[in-house]
Amino acid sequence: MKTGKLTLYFGAIIATAMWMGVSARADNTLTYSKVNKDGSAGEAQKMLIHGGKMRIDMPDGKNAMLYDAAADKIYLLEMEAKKYLAMDPAMMEKMMGALSGLQAQLEAKLASMPEAQREQMRAMMSKMGQGLLGGGKAPELKYVKTGRKEKVGGYQTEVVEVLEDGKKTIAYYVVDRSELKIGDSEYATLEKFQTFLGELMKSLPGPMKQKIKIQTLLAKGNQLPVKADHFENAALKRTDQLTEISAEPLDPALFEIPADFQKRQLPIGPGGLSEKVGGR
C-alpha cells in the first residue's frame, strides 16, 4: 500500500471520529449524511455498533473499518480487493521508524546526484507522498464553547467551534448523550475508540497530521455532535448531519474480518514491514 493511499485511509478514519458518540443500549445503525445545497441528504456514511465493536461503512462502499474495543485495534477493509490492514499505535510507531530509515537512505542517495537530477527526484518523492516525514508541523487546535444554542433536527444543541491555528474550521452542534438514549456501555466503547485514535495520531509526524487535518471532537462531558459545519477560509464548504438512527439487531458477522479476506502488509522500508508489525 503506497504512502499516499495510507494517508487517505487515515483521513477517512479521522473524519469518521467526529461521529463516534451516537449510540443506544441495543444494536445501532447510524446514518450521517452530507447536506446538499437544497437541503436534501447527499452521500451517506453508516456506523454500526454491536457488543463492544464498531463498523464504519464509507460512502464509496469500497472501504470499511472495524474497531474491536477488547483488542483495542482497528482493521481497514478493502471490500473489492478482499484485503485488510490491522492497525494500532505500536504498529504505527514501527512503521514510522521504517519510513524514517527509508527516507535516510533516499537522502543519502540524493546527495550523490547532480543538483538538477536531485531536485527532480525530490519533486517525484513529494508527489508519491514520501515528503510526509519532512518539514511542516501539526496545526494547533482549540475547542471553543461559543455559548450559542441552535435547534438541529429536533435537538436543542450547543455550538462548539474548532479553531485551527486561530482560524475556524468546524462548528459542532452538540447535545447531551441522554437525548440520544446512549447507554453507559456503548458510551464507554466510543470513548475507548476515541482514546485509541488519539494515541494513533500521536505516533504520526507533524506533516502527516497537517495533511490529514485533525478536527475531531472527542466524546467528553457527555456531549456529542449531531451536526458539523466545515469551513475553509471562513466560507462554509460542507455540512454533515445525523439523519437516521436504527436499533434493529445486527448480524455479529458484520463486525468480524471476512474469512476470505487476506492480510495486507505495508511495503515500507527494505523488504517491507515484518509479519509481527502488520499482524492480526
C-alpha positions as CSV (number, residue, x, y, z in Angstrom):
1,M,0.0,0.0,0.0
2,K,1.6,3.3,-1.1
3,T,2.1,6.1,1.5
4,G,-0.4,8.3,-0.3
5,K,-3.1,5.7,-0.1
6,L,-2.3,5.1,3.6
7,T,-2.8,8.9,4.2
8,L,-6.2,8.7,2.6
9,Y,-7.1,5.8,4.9
10,F,-6.0,7.9,7.9
11,G,-8.1,10.8,6.6
12,A,-11.1,8.6,6.4
13,I,-10.6,7.3,10.0
14,I,-10.2,10.8,11.4
15,A,-13.1,12.2,9.5
16,T,-15.2,9.4,11.0
17,A,-14.2,10.3,14.5
18,M,-16.5,13.3,14.7
19,W,-19.4,10.9,14.8
20,M,-18.1,8.5,17.4
21,G,-20.6,9.1,20.1
22,V,-24.1,8.4,18.9
23,S,-25.5,5.1,20.1
24,A,-28.1,3.4,22.2
25,R,-28.2,0.4,24.6
26,A,-29.2,-2.0,21.8
27,D,-27.5,-2.6,18.5
28,N,-27.4,0.5,16.4
29,T,-27.1,1.6,12.8
30,L,-26.5,5.3,12.4
31,T,-26.6,7.2,9.2
32,Y,-24.7,10.5,8.7
33,S,-25.4,12.4,5.5
34,K,-23.9,15.4,3.7
35,V,-26.4,18.2,3.5
36,N,-26.8,19.3,-0.1
37,K,-27.3,23.0,-1.0
38,D,-31.0,22.4,-1.5
39,G,-31.3,20.9,2.0
40,S,-31.6,17.3,0.8
41,A,-29.4,14.4,2.1
42,G,-26.4,13.6,0.0
43,E,-23.7,10.9,0.3
44,A,-24.2,8.9,3.5
45,Q,-21.9,7.1,5.9
46,K,-23.1,4.4,8.2
47,M,-21.8,3.4,11.6
48,L,-22.8,0.2,13.3
49,I,-22.3,-0.7,17.0
50,H,-22.7,-4.2,18.5
51,G,-21.3,-5.7,21.7
52,G,-18.2,-3.6,22.2
53,K,-17.4,-3.5,18.5
54,M,-18.0,-0.9,15.7
55,R,-18.1,-0.9,12.0
56,I,-18.0,2.1,9.8
57,D,-19.0,1.8,6.1
58,M,-17.5,4.5,4.0
59,P,-19.8,6.4,1.5
60,D,-18.0,4.9,-1.6
61,G,-18.9,1.3,-0.5
62,K,-15.4,0.1,-1.3
63,N,-13.9,0.5,2.2
64,A,-15.0,-0.2,5.8
65,M,-13.4,0.0,9.2
66,L,-13.8,-2.3,12.2
67,Y,-12.9,-1.5,15.7
68,D,-12.6,-4.1,18.5
69,A,-12.6,-2.5,21.9
70,A,-11.3,-5.6,23.6
71,A,-8.3,-5.9,21.2
72,D,-8.0,-2.1,21.0
73,K,-7.2,-2.3,17.3
74,I,-8.8,-1.2,14.0
75,Y,-9.0,-3.2,10.8
76,L,-9.3,-1.4,7.5
77,L,-11.2,-3.5,5.0
78,E,-10.8,-3.2,1.2
79,M,-14.1,-4.7,0.1
80,E,-13.3,-5.2,-3.7
81,A,-9.8,-6.4,-3.2
82,K,-10.8,-8.6,-0.2
83,K,-7.8,-7.5,1.8
84,Y,-7.5,-5.9,5.3
85,L,-4.9,-4.0,7.3
86,A,-4.6,-4.2,11.0
87,M,-3.5,-1.1,12.8
88,D,-2.7,0.1,16.3
89,P,-0.4,2.8,17.8
90,A,2.5,0.4,18.4
91,M,2.4,-0.8,14.8
92,M,2.3,2.8,13.6
93,E,5.4,3.7,15.6
94,K,7.3,0.8,14.0
95,M,6.0,1.9,10.6
96,M,7.2,5.5,11.2
97,G,10.6,4.1,12.2
98,A,10.7,2.2,8.9
99,L,9.7,5.3,7.0
100,S,12.4,7.3,8.7
101,G,15.0,4.7,7.8
102,L,13.9,4.6,4.2
103,Q,14.0,8.4,4.0
104,A,17.5,8.5,5.4
105,Q,18.6,6.0,2.7
106,L,16.9,8.1,0.0
107,E,18.5,11.3,1.2
108,A,22.0,9.6,1.1
109,K,21.4,8.6,-2.5
110,L,20.2,12.1,-3.4
111,A,23.3,13.6,-2.0
112,S,25.4,11.8,-4.6
113,M,23.3,13.0,-7.6
114,P,23.8,16.1,-9.7
115,E,21.7,19.0,-8.5
116,A,19.2,19.0,-11.4
117,Q,18.6,15.3,-11.0
118,R,18.3,15.7,-7.2
119,E,15.6,18.3,-7.5
120,Q,13.7,16.2,-10.0
121,M,13.8,13.2,-7.6
122,R,12.7,15.3,-4.7
123,A,9.7,16.5,-6.7
124,M,8.9,12.9,-7.6
125,M,9.2,11.8,-3.9
126,S,6.9,14.6,-2.8
127,K,4.2,13.5,-5.4
128,M,4.4,9.9,-4.1
129,G,3.9,11.0,-0.6
130,Q,7.4,10.4,0.7
131,G,7.6,14.0,1.9
132,L,5.3,13.3,4.8
133,L,8.2,13.0,7.2
134,G,10.0,16.2,6.4
135,G,9.1,19.8,7.2
136,G,5.8,21.3,8.4
137,K,4.1,20.9,11.7
138,A,0.7,19.8,13.0
139,P,-1.8,22.6,13.3
140,E,-2.7,23.9,16.8
141,L,-6.3,23.1,17.6
142,K,-8.5,24.8,20.1
143,Y,-12.1,24.0,21.0
144,V,-14.2,26.9,22.0
145,K,-17.7,26.8,23.6
146,T,-19.5,29.7,22.0
147,G,-22.5,29.8,24.3
148,R,-24.8,29.8,21.3
149,K,-27.7,27.4,21.2
150,E,-29.4,26.3,18.0
151,K,-32.2,23.8,17.0
152,V,-30.9,20.9,14.8
153,G,-33.2,18.1,13.8
154,G,-35.4,18.5,16.8
155,Y,-32.5,18.8,19.2
156,Q,-31.6,21.9,21.2
157,T,-27.8,22.0,20.6
158,E,-24.9,23.9,21.9
159,V,-22.3,25.2,19.4
160,V,-18.6,24.3,19.8
161,E,-16.1,25.7,17.3
162,V,-12.8,24.2,16.3
163,L,-10.0,26.7,15.7
164,E,-7.0,25.6,13.6
165,D,-4.1,27.9,14.1
166,G,-6.6,30.5,15.2
167,K,-9.0,30.1,12.2
168,K,-12.4,28.5,12.5
169,T,-12.5,25.2,10.6
170,I,-15.5,23.4,12.1
171,A,-18.6,24.3,14.1
172,Y,-20.0,21.3,16.0
173,Y,-23.6,21.2,17.3
174,V,-23.6,19.0,20.4
175,V,-26.3,17.5,22.7
176,D,-26.2,15.6,25.9
177,R,-25.9,11.8,25.2
178,S,-29.1,11.2,27.2
179,E,-31.0,12.9,24.5
180,L,-29.8,10.3,22.1
181,K,-30.5,7.5,24.5
182,I,-26.9,6.3,24.7
183,G,-26.2,3.6,27.2
184,D,-23.2,3.6,29.5
185,S,-21.7,0.5,27.9
186,E,-21.9,2.0,24.4
187,Y,-20.5,5.3,25.5
188,A,-17.6,3.6,27.2
189,T,-16.8,1.8,23.9
190,L,-16.9,5.1,22.0
191,E,-14.7,6.8,24.5
192,K,-12.2,3.9,24.2
193,F,-12.2,4.2,20.4
194,Q,-11.5,7.9,20.5
195,T,-8.7,7.4,23.1
196,F,-7.3,4.9,20.6
197,L,-7.5,7.5,17.8
198,G,-5.7,10.0,20.0
199,E,-2.8,7.5,20.6
200,L,-2.7,6.6,17.0
201,M,-2.3,10.3,16.0
202,K,0.5,10.8,18.5
203,S,2.6,8.3,16.5
204,L,2.3,10.3,13.3
205,P,4.7,13.0,12.3
206,G,3.5,16.6,12.2
207,P,3.3,16.9,8.4
208,M,1.1,13.9,8.2
209,K,-1.2,15.3,10.9
210,Q,-1.3,18.5,8.9
211,K,-2.2,16.7,5.7
212,I,-5.0,14.8,7.4
213,K,-6.2,17.9,9.2
214,I,-7.2,16.5,12.6
215,Q,-10.5,18.2,13.5
216,T,-12.1,15.7,15.8
217,L,-14.3,16.5,18.8
218,L,-13.8,13.7,21.3
219,A,-16.8,12.3,23.3
220,K,-16.4,14.0,26.7
221,G,-18.6,15.8,29.2
222,N,-21.4,13.6,28.0
223,Q,-21.9,15.8,25.0
224,L,-21.8,14.5,21.4
225,P,-22.3,16.1,18.0
226,V,-25.3,15.7,15.8
227,K,-24.2,18.2,13.1
228,A,-20.9,19.7,11.8
229,D,-20.3,22.7,9.6
230,H,-16.9,22.6,7.8
231,F,-15.2,25.9,6.8
232,E,-12.4,26.9,4.5
233,N,-11.1,30.4,4.5
234,A,-14.1,31.5,6.6
235,A,-16.5,30.1,3.9
236,L,-18.9,27.2,4.6
237,K,-17.8,24.3,2.5
238,R,-19.8,21.3,3.8
239,T,-22.4,20.3,6.4
240,D,-22.8,16.8,7.8
241,Q,-25.8,15.8,9.9
242,L,-27.1,12.8,11.8
243,T,-30.1,11.7,9.7
244,E,-31.2,8.3,11.0
245,I,-30.8,6.0,14.0
246,S,-31.9,2.4,14.0
247,A,-32.0,-0.1,16.9
248,E,-32.6,-3.2,14.7
249,P,-30.4,-6.2,15.7
250,L,-27.3,-6.6,13.7
251,D,-25.5,-9.7,12.4
252,P,-22.4,-10.3,14.6
253,A,-20.6,-11.4,11.4
254,L,-20.6,-7.8,10.2
255,F,-18.0,-7.0,13.0
256,E,-15.6,-9.7,12.0
257,I,-12.9,-9.9,9.3
258,P,-14.5,-12.0,6.5
259,A,-12.8,-15.4,6.2
260,D,-11.8,-14.9,2.6
261,F,-10.0,-11.6,3.2
262,Q,-6.2,-11.7,3.2
263,K,-4.0,-9.6,5.4
264,R,-2.2,-6.8,3.6
265,Q,1.4,-6.0,4.5
266,L,2.7,-2.4,4.5
267,P,5.5,-2.3,1.9
268,I,7.5,0.4,3.6
269,G,11.3,0.1,4.0
270,P,13.6,-2.5,2.5
271,G,11.7,-5.8,2.4
272,G,8.6,-4.2,3.8
273,L,7.4,-4.5,7.4
274,S,7.6,-7.7,9.3
275,E,4.6,-10.1,9.9
276,K,4.6,-9.0,13.5
277,V,4.1,-5.4,12.7
278,G,1.3,-5.9,10.2
279,G,-0.2,-8.9,12.0
280,R,-3.7,-9.6,13.4
